[in-house]
Amino acid sequence: MSQIEIYSTNNCPFCTRAKQLLNSKNIAYTEKRIDENPEFAKEMQERTQKRTVPQIIINGNPIGGFDELYALNRDGKLDELLK
């Protein structure tokens, strides 16, 4: 089973869109809110080398944010990654 992690904040529209996309495909994920836990922000930066949200990690591999997630889905590659 695939493991998906999303680093997000409460007021981020791209975070919301990423979660909506995953929910629409019935894909489970773990959300790590960097606005609620500063340790998650530090962890996100170490793992992804990025400071912006969302940051999405699939099976330990950072894929980027919503735009990258959307492109993977549009191109049919998201389902491939989740197998």
Secondary structure as UniProt FT lines:
FT   STRAND          4..8
FT   TURN            10..11
FT   HELIX           13..24
FT   TURN            25..26
FT   STRAND          30..33
FT   TURN            34..36
FT   HELIX           38..48
FT   STRAND          55..58
FT   TURN            59..60
FT   STRAND          61..64
FT   HELIX           66..74
FT   TURN            75..76
FT   HELIX           77..81
//
